[in-house]
């Protein structure tokens, strides 16, 4: 979930998703406070890193990072 109860998230361009360091298109849904991304093709096996950067309308920034393994 991505949410800001103060000024609100600055829109879809204020959310950046990186997979293994490369930008991918993450779709921000402000009504559900969620970001979704669906790969266009199967990911290679192994460990992957997903980074999410978000900014609110006041200019505050936050970041989350996750790793996952494709088998």
C-alpha positions in Angstrom: 0.0 0.0 0.0 1.1 3.5 -0.7 -0.8 6.2 1.1 -0.5 9.7 2.6 -3.3 11.0 4.8 -2.0 14.5 4.7 -1.3 16.1 1.3 -1.8 12.8 -0.7 0.4 11.0 -3.2 1.4 13.3 -6.0 -0.2 11.2 -8.7 1.0 8.3 -10.9 4.2 10.1 -11.9 5.1 10.4 -8.2 5.4 6.6 -7.9 8.5 4.9 -9.3 9.0 1.1 -9.4 12.4 -0.5 -10.2 13.0 -4.2 -10.8 16.6 -5.1 -10.4 17.5 -1.5 -10.8 15.6 -0.9 -14.1 12.4 1.2 -14.2 9.1 -0.7 -14.8 5.6 0.6 -15.2 3.8 0.5 -11.8 0.2 1.6 -11.9 -0.9 3.6 -8.9 -4.6 3.4 -7.9 -5.3 6.3 -5.5 -8.7 4.9 -4.5 -7.2 1.7 -3.2 -3.7 3.1 -2.2 -2.0 0.4 -4.2 0.7 0.1 -6.8 0.5 -2.9 -9.2 2.9 -4.2 -11.8 2.6 -7.2 -14.1 5.6 -8.4 -16.0 5.2 -8.6 -19.7 7.2 -11.9 -19.8 8.3 -14.5 -17.3 11.1 -13.4 -15.0 14.3 -15.4 -15.1 14.9 -17.8 -12.2 16.8 -16.4 -9.2 16.7 -13.5 -6.7 15.1 -10.2 -7.8 14.9 -6.9 -6.1 11.9 -4.5 -6.3 12.2 -0.9 -5.2 9.3 1.5 -4.8 9.8 5.2 -4.5 6.8 7.5 -3.7 6.4 11.2 -3.1 3.5 13.2 -1.7 2.3 16.5 -2.9 4.2 18.3 -0.1 7.5 16.8 -1.5 8.1 14.2 1.2 9.6 11.0 -0.2 9.5 7.4 1.0 11.0 4.2 -0.3 10.4 0.5 0.2 12.5 -2.5 -1.0 11.8 -6.1 -1.3 13.5 -9.2 -2.6 11.9 -12.3 -4.0 13.0 -15.5 -5.7 11.6 -16.9 -8.9 12.0 -20.7 -9.0 
